[in-house]
């Protein structure tokens, strides 16, 4: 097996104000309305999320603390 680049997904870098807990999870709403999340990470105000390569449209994104409190949110446009 070799490490290789996948072209099946597109990455989007997000930024937010570092408020709330030291650890956060980023949730992004998919095209069918389902929610997808990243692993819990340090709250440094940045995250990379990925979408299917052919996805275009809007996605609601929420940054949540460990107890589920939303500390920042917004709608982003992809494509």
Secondary structure, 3 states (H helix, E strand, C coil): CCCCCCCCEEEEEEECCCCCCCEEEEEEECCCCCEEECCCEECCCEEEEEEECCCCEEEEEEEEECCCCEEEEEEEEEC
